[in-house]
Amino acid sequence: MDISVDITAHILVPKHSKMSMEEANALLEKLNISINQLPKILKSDPAIHNLNAEVGDIILIERNSPTSGKANYYRAVING
């Protein structure tokens, strides 16, 4: 009996999405940083398993915030 669990459906896991190259380049230009300066997320992270993310992609994480309503966080995908 193989039971698989989709952790992305859990209430405590924020929404993760892969940014397009155009969106990623615009973000890096807006923040005036390189991709190496972003926080990292492992390619093997269960939260991005269904996104088919590759090393070098940027992941947008949308978290609910009690003070600002919604807060966006960005992570660069690395091997792992």
mmCIF file as gemmi writes it, N, C-alpha and C atoms, coordinates in Angstrom:
data_model
loop_
_atom_site.group_PDB
_atom_site.id
_atom_site.type_symbol
_atom_site.label_atom_id
_atom_site.label_alt_id
_atom_site.label_comp_id
_atom_site.label_asym_id
_atom_site.label_entity_id
_atom_site.label_seq_id
_atom_site.pdbx_PDB_ins_code
_atom_site.Cartn_x
_atom_site.Cartn_y
_atom_site.Cartn_z
_atom_site.occupancy
_atom_site.B_iso_or_equiv
_atom_site.pdbx_formal_charge
_atom_site.auth_seq_id
_atom_site.auth_asym_id
_atom_site.pdbx_PDB_model_num
ATOM 1 N N . MET Axp A 1 ? 0.843 -1.173 0 1 0 ? 1 A 1
ATOM 2 C CA . MET Axp A 1 ? 0 0 0 1 0 ? 1 A 1
ATOM 3 C C . MET Axp A 1 ? 0.89 1.238 0 1 0 ? 1 A 1
ATOM 4 N N . ASP Axp A 2 ? 0.832 2.003 -1.068 1 0 ? 2 A 1
ATOM 5 C CA . ASP Axp A 2 ? 1.644 3.215 -1.198 1 0 ? 2 A 1
ATOM 6 C C . ASP Axp A 2 ? 0.759 4.424 -0.958 1 0 ? 2 A 1
ATOM 7 N N . ILE Axp A 3 ? 1.046 5.129 0.122 1 0 ? 3 A 1
ATOM 8 C CA . ILE Axp A 3 ? 0.279 6.323 0.457 1 0 ? 3 A 1
ATOM 9 C C . ILE Axp A 3 ? 1.201 7.523 0.284 1 0 ? 3 A 1
ATOM 10 N N . SER Axp A 4 ? 0.855 8.39 -0.651 1 0 ? 4 A 1
ATOM 11 C CA . SER Axp A 4 ? 1.654 9.598 -0.82 1 0 ? 4 A 1
ATOM 12 C C . SER Axp A 4 ? 0.887 10.784 -0.256 1 0 ? 4 A 1
ATOM 13 N N . VAL Axp A 5 ? 1.628 11.68 0.329 1 0 ? 5 A 1
ATOM 14 C CA . VAL Axp A 5 ? 1.025 12.847 0.974 1 0 ? 5 A 1
ATOM 15 C C . VAL Axp A 5 ? 1.514 14.098 0.259 1 0 ? 5 A 1
ATOM 16 N N . ASP Axp A 6 ? 0.595 14.972 -0.089 1 0 ? 6 A 1
ATOM 17 C CA . ASP Axp A 6 ? 0.943 16.238 -0.71 1 0 ? 6 A 1
ATOM 18 C C . ASP Axp A 6 ? 1.061 17.291 0.383 1 0 ? 6 A 1
ATOM 19 N N . ILE Axp A 7 ? 2.301 17.599 0.779 1 0 ? 7 A 1
ATOM 20 C CA . ILE Axp A 7 ? 2.484 18.542 1.882 1 0 ? 7 A 1
ATOM 21 C C . ILE Axp A 7 ? 2.087 19.962 1.502 1 0 ? 7 A 1
ATOM 22 N N . THR Axp A 8 ? 2.051 20.266 0.208 1 0 ? 8 A 1
ATOM 23 C CA . THR Axp A 8 ? 1.7 21.624 -0.213 1 0 ? 8 A 1
ATOM 24 C C . THR Axp A 8 ? 0.247 21.96 0.094 1 0 ? 8 A 1
ATOM 25 N N . ALA Axp A 9 ? -0.554 20.943 0.362 1 0 ? 9 A 1
ATOM 26 C CA . ALA Axp A 9 ? -1.96 21.171 0.693 1 0 ? 9 A 1
ATOM 27 C C . ALA Axp A 9 ? -2.152 21.49 2.179 1 0 ? 9 A 1
ATOM 28 N N . HIS Axp A 10 ? -1.093 21.369 2.975 1 0 ? 10 A 1
ATOM 29 C CA . HIS Axp A 10 ? -1.201 21.622 4.404 1 0 ? 10 A 1
ATOM 30 C C . HIS Axp A 10 ? -1.358 23.113 4.677 1 0 ? 10 A 1
ATOM 31 N N . ILE Axp A 11 ? -2.144 23.446 5.666 1 0 ? 11 A 1
ATOM 32 C CA . ILE Axp A 11 ? -2.462 24.841 5.996 1 0 ? 11 A 1
ATOM 33 C C . ILE Axp A 11 ? -1.229 25.649 6.411 1 0 ? 11 A 1
ATOM 34 N N . LEU Axp A 12 ? -0.216 25.004 6.964 1 0 ? 12 A 1
ATOM 35 C CA . LEU Axp A 12 ? 0.969 25.721 7.432 1 0 ? 12 A 1
ATOM 36 C C . LEU Axp A 12 ? 2.043 25.897 6.356 1 0 ? 12 A 1
ATOM 37 N N . VAL Axp A 13 ? 1.856 25.304 5.182 1 0 ? 13 A 1
ATOM 38 C CA . VAL Axp A 13 ? 2.828 25.441 4.1 1 0 ? 13 A 1
ATOM 39 C C . VAL Axp A 13 ? 2.377 26.577 3.185 1 0 ? 13 A 1
ATOM 40 N N . PRO Axp A 14 ? 3.176 27.653 3.09 1 0 ? 14 A 1
ATOM 41 C CA . PRO Axp A 14 ? 2.781 28.777 2.237 1 0 ? 14 A 1
ATOM 42 C C . PRO Axp A 14 ? 2.857 28.398 0.761 1 0 ? 14 A 1
ATOM 43 N N . LYS Axp A 15 ? 2.216 29.204 -0.072 1 0 ? 15 A 1
ATOM 44 C CA . LYS Axp A 15 ? 2.197 28.951 -1.507 1 0 ? 15 A 1
ATOM 45 C C . LYS Axp A 15 ? 3.584 29.2 -2.095 1 0 ? 15 A 1
ATOM 46 N N . HIS Axp A 16 ? 4.095 28.224 -2.846 1 0 ? 16 A 1
ATOM 47 C CA . HIS Axp A 16 ? 5.37 28.33 -3.539 1 0 ? 16 A 1
ATOM 48 C C . HIS Axp A 16 ? 5.089 28.332 -5.036 1 0 ? 16 A 1
ATOM 49 N N . SER Axp A 17 ? 5.761 29.194 -5.779 1 0 ? 17 A 1
ATOM 50 C CA . SER Axp A 17 ? 5.633 29.186 -7.235 1 0 ? 17 A 1
ATOM 51 C C . SER Axp A 17 ? 6.972 29.551 -7.857 1 0 ? 17 A 1
ATOM 52 N N . LYS Axp A 18 ? 7.213 28.985 -9.041 1 0 ? 18 A 1
ATOM 53 C CA . LYS Axp A 18 ? 8.458 29.244 -9.757 1 0 ? 18 A 1
ATOM 54 C C . LYS Axp A 18 ? 8.278 30.497 -10.603 1 0 ? 18 A 1
ATOM 55 N N . MET Axp A 19 ? 9.22 31.422 -10.5 1 0 ? 19 A 1
ATOM 56 C CA . MET Axp A 19 ? 9.149 32.655 -11.272 1 0 ? 19 A 1
ATOM 57 C C . MET Axp A 19 ? 9.68 32.412 -12.682 1 0 ? 19 A 1
ATOM 58 N N . SER Axp A 20 ? 9.087 33.106 -13.658 1 0 ? 20 A 1
ATOM 59 C CA . SER Axp A 20 ? 9.597 33.017 -15.022 1 0 ? 20 A 1
ATOM 60 C C . SER Axp A 20 ? 10.94 33.743 -15.091 1 0 ? 20 A 1
ATOM 61 N N . MET Axp A 21 ? 11.692 33.518 -16.143 1 0 ? 21 A 1
ATOM 62 C CA . MET Axp A 21 ? 12.991 34.18 -16.293 1 0 ? 21 A 1
ATOM 63 C C . MET Axp A 21 ? 12.831 35.691 -16.349 1 0 ? 21 A 1
ATOM 64 N N . GLU Axp A 22 ? 11.778 36.169 -17.012 1 0 ? 22 A 1
ATOM 65 C CA . GLU Axp A 22 ? 11.536 37.606 -17.113 1 0 ? 22 A 1
ATOM 66 C C . GLU Axp A 22 ? 11.242 38.197 -15.729 1 0 ? 22 A 1
ATOM 67 N N . GLU Axp A 23 ? 10.383 37.504 -14.964 1 0 ? 23 A 1
ATOM 68 C CA . GLU Axp A 23 ? 10.059 37.962 -13.612 1 0 ? 23 A 1
ATOM 69 C C . GLU Axp A 23 ? 11.296 37.953 -12.717 1 0 ? 23 A 1
ATOM 70 N N . ALA Axp A 24 ? 12.096 36.89 -12.828 1 0 ? 24 A 1
ATOM 71 C CA . ALA Axp A 24 ? 13.302 36.757 -12.009 1 0 ? 24 A 1
ATOM 72 C C . ALA Axp A 24 ? 14.298 37.863 -12.332 1 0 ? 24 A 1
ATOM 73 N N . ASN Axp A 25 ? 14.52 38.113 -13.617 1 0 ? 25 A 1
ATOM 74 C CA . ASN Axp A 25 ? 15.462 39.17 -14.015 1 0 ? 25 A 1
ATOM 75 C C . ASN Axp A 25 ? 14.978 40.536 -13.557 1 0 ? 25 A 1
ATOM 76 N N . ALA Axp A 26 ? 13.668 40.782 -13.659 1 0 ? 26 A 1
ATOM 77 C CA . ALA Axp A 26 ? 13.105 42.056 -13.198 1 0 ? 26 A 1
ATOM 78 C C . ALA Axp A 26 ? 13.286 42.215 -11.686 1 0 ? 26 A 1
ATOM 79 N N . LEU Axp A 27 ? 13.079 41.138 -10.928 1 0 ? 27 A 1
ATOM 80 C CA . LEU Axp A 27 ? 13.258 41.171 -9.478 1 0 ? 27 A 1
ATOM 81 C C . LEU Axp A 27 ? 14.706 41.492 -9.109 1 0 ? 27 A 1
ATOM 82 N N . LEU Axp A 28 ? 15.642 40.79 -9.736 1 0 ? 28 A 1
ATOM 83 C CA . LEU Axp A 28 ? 17.055 41.003 -9.431 1 0 ? 28 A 1
ATOM 84 C C . LEU Axp A 28 ? 17.49 42.421 -9.788 1 0 ? 28 A 1
ATOM 85 N N . GLU Axp A 29 ? 16.966 42.931 -10.904 1 0 ? 29 A 1
ATOM 86 C CA . GLU Axp A 29 ? 17.301 44.306 -11.299 1 0 ? 29 A 1
ATOM 87 C C . GLU Axp A 29 ? 16.686 45.315 -10.328 1 0 ? 29 A 1
ATOM 88 N N . LYS Axp A 30 ? 15.439 45.071 -9.927 1 0 ? 30 A 1
ATOM 89 C CA . LYS Axp A 30 ? 14.756 45.974 -8.997 1 0 ? 30 A 1
ATOM 90 C C . LYS Axp A 30 ? 15.486 46.038 -7.658 1 0 ? 30 A 1
ATOM 91 N N . LEU Axp A 31 ? 15.932 44.879 -7.161 1 0 ? 31 A 1
ATOM 92 C CA . LEU Axp A 31 ? 16.622 44.807 -5.871 1 0 ? 31 A 1
ATOM 93 C C . LEU Axp A 31 ? 18.111 45.111 -5.987 1 0 ? 31 A 1
ATOM 94 N N . ASN Axp A 32 ? 18.595 45.199 -7.239 1 0 ? 32 A 1
ATOM 95 C CA . ASN Axp A 32 ? 20.001 45.48 -7.511 1 0 ? 32 A 1
ATOM 96 C C . ASN Axp A 32 ? 20.912 44.459 -6.815 1 0 ? 32 A 1
ATOM 97 N N . ILE Axp A 33 ? 20.581 43.168 -7.012 1 0 ? 33 A 1
ATOM 98 C CA . ILE Axp A 33 ? 21.363 42.076 -6.433 1 0 ? 33 A 1
ATOM 99 C C . ILE Axp A 33 ? 21.578 40.999 -7.491 1 0 ? 33 A 1
ATOM 100 N N . SER Axp A 34 ? 22.438 40.045 -7.18 1 0 ? 34 A 1
ATOM 101 C CA . SER Axp A 34 ? 22.612 38.878 -8.042 1 0 ? 34 A 1
ATOM 102 C C . SER Axp A 34 ? 21.865 37.711 -7.402 1 0 ? 34 A 1
ATOM 103 N N . ILE Axp A 35 ? 21.676 36.67 -8.171 1 0 ? 35 A 1
ATOM 104 C CA . ILE Axp A 35 ? 20.936 35.506 -7.658 1 0 ? 35 A 1
ATOM 105 C C . ILE Axp A 35 ? 21.667 34.869 -6.479 1 0 ? 35 A 1
ATOM 106 N N . ASN Axp A 36 ? 22.986 35.009 -6.433 1 0 ? 36 A 1
ATOM 107 C CA . ASN Axp A 36 ? 23.769 34.433 -5.333 1 0 ? 36 A 1
ATOM 108 C C . ASN Axp A 36 ? 23.514 35.117 -4.002 1 0 ? 36 A 1
ATOM 109 N N . GLN Axp A 37 ? 22.929 36.299 -4.027 1 0 ? 37 A 1
ATOM 110 C CA . GLN Axp A 37 ? 22.668 37.038 -2.788 1 0 ? 37 A 1
ATOM 111 C C . GLN Axp A 37 ? 21.3 36.707 -2.19 1 0 ? 37 A 1
ATOM 112 N N . LEU Axp A 38 ? 20.486 35.924 -2.9 1 0 ? 38 A 1
ATOM 113 C CA . LEU Axp A 38 ? 19.186 35.515 -2.367 1 0 ? 38 A 1
ATOM 114 C C . LEU Axp A 38 ? 19.369 34.359 -1.388 1 0 ? 38 A 1
ATOM 115 N N . PRO Axp A 39 ? 18.454 34.226 -0.435 1 0 ? 39 A 1
ATOM 116 C CA . PRO Axp A 39 ? 18.459 33.021 0.409 1 0 ? 39 A 1
ATOM 117 C C . PRO Axp A 39 ? 18.247 31.794 -0.476 1 0 ? 39 A 1
ATOM 118 N N . LYS Axp A 40 ? 18.645 30.649 -0.005 1 0 ? 40 A 1
ATOM 119 C CA . LYS Axp A 40 ? 18.62 29.422 -0.809 1 0 ? 40 A 1
ATOM 120 C C . LYS Axp A 40 ? 17.497 28.488 -0.391 1 0 ? 40 A 1
ATOM 121 N N . ILE Axp A 41 ? 17.102 27.633 -1.347 1 0 ? 41 A 1
ATOM 122 C CA . ILE Axp A 41 ? 16.179 26.534 -1.081 1 0 ? 41 A 1
ATOM 123 C C . ILE Axp A 41 ? 16.705 25.331 -1.853 1 0 ? 41 A 1
ATOM 124 N N . LEU Axp A 42 ? 16.69 24.177 -1.23 1 0 ? 42 A 1
ATOM 125 C CA . LEU Axp A 42 ? 17.201 22.976 -1.873 1 0 ? 42 A 1
ATOM 126 C C . LEU Axp A 42 ? 16.246 22.486 -2.961 1 0 ? 42 A 1
ATOM 127 N N . LYS Axp A 43 ? 16.824 21.98 -4.051 1 0 ? 43 A 1
ATOM 128 C CA . LYS Axp A 43 ? 16.026 21.42 -5.141 1 0 ? 43 A 1
ATOM 129 C C . LYS Axp A 43 ? 15.186 20.246 -4.631 1 0 ? 43 A 1
ATOM 130 N N . SER Axp A 44 ? 15.667 19.574 -3.59 1 0 ? 44 A 1
ATOM 131 C CA . SER Axp A 44 ? 14.965 18.417 -3.037 1 0 ? 44 A 1
ATOM 132 C C . SER Axp A 44 ? 13.919 18.789 -1.993 1 0 ? 44 A 1
ATOM 133 N N . ASP Axp A 45 ? 13.706 20.079 -1.751 1 0 ? 45 A 1
ATOM 134 C CA . ASP Axp A 45 ? 12.72 20.519 -0.752 1 0 ? 45 A 1
ATOM 135 C C . ASP Axp A 45 ? 11.321 20.031 -1.163 1 0 ? 45 A 1
ATOM 136 N N . PRO Axp A 46 ? 10.608 19.356 -0.279 1 0 ? 46 A 1
ATOM 137 C CA . PRO Axp A 46 ? 9.288 18.829 -0.623 1 0 ? 46 A 1
ATOM 138 C C . PRO Axp A 46 ? 8.279 19.896 -1.065 1 0 ? 46 A 1
ATOM 139 N N . ALA Axp A 47 ? 8.435 21.119 -0.602 1 0 ? 47 A 1
ATOM 140 C CA . ALA Axp A 47 ? 7.489 22.178 -0.945 1 0 ? 47 A 1
ATOM 141 C C . ALA Axp A 47 ? 7.565 22.576 -2.417 1 0 ? 47 A 1
ATOM 142 N N . ILE Axp A 48 ? 8.698 22.323 -3.082 1 0 ? 48 A 1
ATOM 143 C CA . ILE Axp A 48 ? 8.828 22.692 -4.496 1 0 ? 48 A 1
ATOM 144 C C . ILE Axp A 48 ? 8.929 21.473 -5.407 1 0 ? 48 A 1
ATOM 145 N N . HIS Axp A 49 ? 8.666 20.307 -4.857 1 0 ? 49 A 1
ATOM 146 C CA . HIS Axp A 49 ? 8.776 19.061 -5.624 1 0 ? 49 A 1
ATOM 147 C C . HIS Axp A 49 ? 7.921 19.087 -6.89 1 0 ? 49 A 1
ATOM 148 N N . ASN Axp A 50 ? 6.707 19.588 -6.818 1 0 ? 50 A 1
ATOM 149 C CA . ASN Axp A 50 ? 5.789 19.581 -7.965 1 0 ? 50 A 1
ATOM 150 C C . ASN Axp A 50 ? 6.015 20.735 -8.933 1 0 ? 50 A 1
ATOM 151 N N . LEU Axp A 51 ? 6.961 21.627 -8.653 1 0 ? 51 A 1
ATOM 152 C CA . LEU Axp A 51 ? 7.195 22.789 -9.51 1 0 ? 51 A 1
ATOM 153 C C . LEU Axp A 51 ? 8.204 22.511 -10.623 1 0 ? 51 A 1
ATOM 154 N N . ASN Axp A 52 ? 8.852 21.348 -10.594 1 0 ? 52 A 1
ATOM 155 C CA . ASN Axp A 52 ? 9.897 21.015 -11.565 1 0 ? 52 A 1
ATOM 156 C C . ASN Axp A 52 ? 10.966 22.101 -11.608 1 0 ? 52 A 1
ATOM 157 N N . ALA Axp A 53 ? 11.372 22.573 -10.453 1 0 ? 53 A 1
ATOM 158 C CA . ALA Axp A 53 ? 12.372 23.632 -10.354 1 0 ? 53 A 1
ATOM 159 C C . ALA Axp A 53 ? 13.76 23.071 -10.626 1 0 ? 53 A 1
ATOM 160 N N . GLU Axp A 54 ? 14.556 23.862 -11.312 1 0 ? 54 A 1
ATOM 161 C CA . GLU Axp A 54 ? 15.936 23.506 -11.609 1 0 ? 54 A 1
ATOM 162 C C . GLU Axp A 54 ? 16.867 24.453 -10.859 1 0 ? 54 A 1
ATOM 163 N N . VAL Axp A 55 ? 18.119 24.04 -10.716 1 0 ? 55 A 1
ATOM 164 C CA . VAL Axp A 55 ? 19.117 24.878 -10.065 1 0 ? 55 A 1
ATOM 165 C C . VAL Axp A 55 ? 19.207 26.198 -10.829 1 0 ? 55 A 1
ATOM 166 N N . GLY Axp A 56 ? 19.16 27.301 -10.1 1 0 ? 56 A 1
ATOM 167 C CA . GLY Axp A 56 ? 19.216 28.621 -10.712 1 0 ? 56 A 1
ATOM 168 C C . GLY Axp A 56 ? 17.856 29.288 -10.846 1 0 ? 56 A 1
ATOM 169 N N . ASP Axp A 57 ? 16.774 28.545 -10.636 1 0 ? 57 A 1
ATOM 170 C CA . ASP Axp A 57 ? 15.434 29.142 -10.659 1 0 ? 57 A 1
ATOM 171 C C . ASP Axp A 57 ? 15.211 29.934 -9.374 1 0 ? 57 A 1
ATOM 172 N N . ILE Axp A 58 ? 14.253 30.847 -9.432 1 0 ? 58 A 1
ATOM 173 C CA . ILE Axp A 58 ? 13.882 31.605 -8.241 1 0 ? 58 A 1
ATOM 174 C C . ILE Axp A 58 ? 12.457 31.23 -7.861 1 0 ? 58 A 1
ATOM 175 N N . ILE Axp A 59 ? 12.261 30.922 -6.584 1 0 ? 59 A 1
ATOM 176 C CA . ILE Axp A 59 ? 10.959 30.511 -6.06 1 0 ? 59 A 1
ATOM 177 C C . ILE Axp A 59 ? 10.355 31.676 -5.28 1 0 ? 59 A 1
ATOM 178 N N . LEU Axp A 60 ? 9.119 31.99 -5.591 1 0 ? 60 A 1
ATOM 179 C CA . LEU Axp A 60 ? 8.351 33.009 -4.865 1 0 ? 60 A 1
ATOM 180 C C . LEU Axp A 60 ? 7.531 32.297 -3.803 1 0 ? 60 A 1
ATOM 181 N N . ILE Axp A 61 ? 7.683 32.723 -2.557 1 0 ? 61 A 1
ATOM 182 C CA . ILE Axp A 61 ? 6.922 32.152 -1.443 1 0 ? 61 A 1
ATOM 183 C C . ILE Axp A 61 ? 6.009 33.238 -0.909 1 0 ? 61 A 1
ATOM 184 N N . GLU Axp A 62 ? 4.708 32.978 -0.939 1 0 ? 62 A 1
ATOM 185 C CA . GLU Axp A 62 ? 3.714 33.944 -0.478 1 0 ? 62 A 1
ATOM 186 C C . GLU Axp A 62 ? 3.201 33.519 0.891 1 0 ? 62 A 1
ATOM 187 N N . ARG Axp A 63 ? 3.573 34.287 1.905 1 0 ? 63 A 1
ATOM 188 C CA . ARG Axp A 63 ? 3.161 33.976 3.277 1 0 ? 63 A 1
ATOM 189 C C . ARG Axp A 63 ? 2.125 34.981 3.749 1 0 ? 63 A 1
ATOM 190 N N . ASN Axp A 64 ? 1.192 34.517 4.547 1 0 ? 64 A 1
ATOM 191 C CA . ASN Axp A 64 ? 0.244 35.419 5.19 1 0 ? 64 A 1
ATOM 192 C C . ASN Axp A 64 ? 0.928 36.054 6.39 1 0 ? 64 A 1
ATOM 193 N N . SER Axp A 65 ? 0.744 37.351 6.518 1 0 ? 65 A 1
ATOM 194 C CA . SER Axp A 65 ? 1.383 38.095 7.6 1 0 ? 65 A 1
ATOM 195 C C . SER Axp A 65 ? 0.315 38.829 8.398 1 0 ? 65 A 1
ATOM 196 N N . PRO Axp A 66 ? 0.357 38.735 9.721 1 0 ? 66 A 1
ATOM 197 C CA . PRO Axp A 66 ? -0.653 39.424 10.531 1 0 ? 66 A 1
ATOM 198 C C . PRO Axp A 66 ? -0.552 40.943 10.44 1 0 ? 66 A 1
ATOM 199 N N . THR Axp A 67 ? 0.627 41.466 10.106 1 0 ? 67 A 1
ATOM 200 C CA . THR Axp A 67 ? 0.797 42.917 10.055 1 0 ? 67 A 1
ATOM 201 C C . THR Axp A 67 ? 0.638 43.496 8.659 1 0 ? 67 A 1
ATOM 202 N N . SER Axp A 68 ? 1.13 42.802 7.637 1 0 ? 68 A 1
ATOM 203 C CA . SER Axp A 68 ? 1.071 43.365 6.287 1 0 ? 68 A 1
ATOM 204 C C . SER Axp A 68 ? 0.081 42.644 5.377 1 0 ? 68 A 1
ATOM 205 N N . GLY Axp A 69 ? -0.589 41.637 5.881 1 0 ? 69 A 1
ATOM 206 C CA . GLY Axp A 69 ? -1.556 40.896 5.066 1 0 ? 69 A 1
ATOM 207 C C . GLY Axp A 69 ? -0.896 39.774 4.296 1 0 ? 69 A 1
ATOM 208 N N . LYS Axp A 70 ? -0.015 40.103 3.353 1 0 ? 70 A 1
ATOM 209 C CA . LYS Axp A 70 ? 0.689 39.092 2.584 1 0 ? 70 A 1
ATOM 210 C C . LYS Axp A 70 ? 2.124 39.564 2.392 1 0 ? 70 A 1
ATOM 211 N N . ALA Axp A 71 ? 3.063 38.669 2.58 1 0 ? 71 A 1
ATOM 212 C CA . ALA Axp A 71 ? 4.475 38.998 2.419 1 0 ? 71 A 1
ATOM 213 C C . ALA Axp A 71 ? 5.1 38.023 1.431 1 0 ? 71 A 1
ATOM 214 N N . ASN Axp A 72 ? 5.895 38.548 0.509 1 0 ? 72 A 1
ATOM 215 C CA . ASN Axp A 72 ? 6.57 37.725 -0.487 1 0 ? 72 A 1
ATOM 216 C C . ASN Axp A 72 ? 8.023 37.521 -0.092 1 0 ? 72 A 1
ATOM 217 N N . TYR Axp A 73 ? 8.484 36.286 -0.257 1 0 ? 73 A 1
ATOM 218 C CA . TYR Axp A 73 ? 9.862 35.923 0.008 1 0 ? 73 A 1
ATOM 219 C C . TYR Axp A 73 ? 10.398 35.219 -1.231 1 0 ? 73 A 1
ATOM 220 N N . TYR Axp A 74 ? 11.682 35.336 -1.475 1 0 ? 74 A 1
ATOM 221 C CA . TYR Axp A 74 ? 12.284 34.775 -2.669 1 0 ? 74 A 1
ATOM 222 C C . TYR Axp A 74 ? 13.441 33.878 -2.271 1 0 ? 74 A 1
ATOM 223 N N . ARG Axp A 75 ? 13.571 32.737 -2.954 1 0 ? 75 A 1
ATOM 224 C CA . ARG Axp A 75 ? 14.635 31.79 -2.696 1 0 ? 75 A 1
ATOM 225 C C . ARG Axp A 75 ? 15.228 31.325 -4.02 1 0 ? 75 A 1
ATOM 226 N N . ALA Axp A 76 ? 16.55 31.171 -4.059 1 0 ? 76 A 1
ATOM 227 C CA . ALA Axp A 76 ? 17.24 30.638 -5.222 1 0 ? 76 A 1
ATOM 228 C C . ALA Axp A 76 ? 17.393 29.127 -5.023 1 0 ? 76 A 1
ATOM 229 N N . VAL Axp A 77 ? 17.113 28.348 -6.064 1 0 ? 77 A 1
ATOM 230 C CA . VAL Axp A 77 ? 17.185 26.895 -5.985 1 0 ? 77 A 1
ATOM 231 C C . VAL Axp A 77 ? 18.641 26.458 -6.139 1 0 ? 77 A 1
ATOM 232 N N . ILE Axp A 78 ? 19.097 25.591 -5.213 1 0 ? 78 A 1
ATOM 233 C CA . ILE Axp A 78 ? 20.446 25.024 -5.267 1 0 ? 78 A 1
ATOM 234 C C . ILE Axp A 78 ? 20.339 23.509 -5.205 1 0 ? 78 A 1
ATOM 235 N N . ASN Axp A 79 ? 21.421 22.807 -5.537 1 0 ? 79 A 1
ATOM 236 C CA . ASN Axp A 79 ? 21.441 21.35 -5.46 1 0 ? 79 A 1
ATOM 237 C C . ASN Axp A 79 ? 21.303 20.886 -4.026 1 0 ? 79 A 1
ATOM 238 N N . GLY Axp A 80 ? 20.639 19.771 -3.877 1 0 ? 80 A 1
ATOM 239 C CA . GLY Axp A 80 ? 20.522 19.217 -2.541 1 0 ? 80 A 1
ATOM 240 C C . GLY Axp A 80 ? 19.426 18.218 -2.426 1 0 ? 80 A 1
